[in-house]
Amino acid sequence: MIVRGNHNFILNKSIQIKQKTKEIQLTPDDRDRINCTEQEVKSLKTEMNVRFNVVGKRFESIDKLFESINQRFDTMAKRFDQLFSFLWAIIGFLTTMMVAVFGFAIWDHKLSLASSKSEDQRIVITLIEFSKTQPKLSESLKNAGLL
């Protein structure tokens, strides 16, 4: 619900306020004070602009400092990447060397075992033939399970 009386009251008050306002005459002292105040405001304004410029320059120097720090971090990151690449190359080389050494050791062991087996067989055959003439040797070979 809107009450019309309230609107009229507000309108009446605003009209009364307009009627009560008068133009005030300024004295020369008032004008001098206003001029001094305007000059002070202007000087404060220029002083604030100077300070803002100084602060802006400080921020620019801080920005440059951060850029140089970022460049240092970038160079450090590149160095670490190079180091890790080098370490991976060394690890790969050492792994290859170990595999080669173990492969050679196994191959050599099998090769030496193969030749020793054939030599052992020839020695056993020789002992068996010699045991035909030597009864003590024949008995020893039987006890060892070679006959």
PyMOL commands that set and color helices and strands:
alter all, ss='L'
color gray80, all
select helices_A, chain A and resi 4-20+28-131+135-144
alter helices_A, ss='H'
color red, helices_A
deselect
rebuild
show_as cartoon
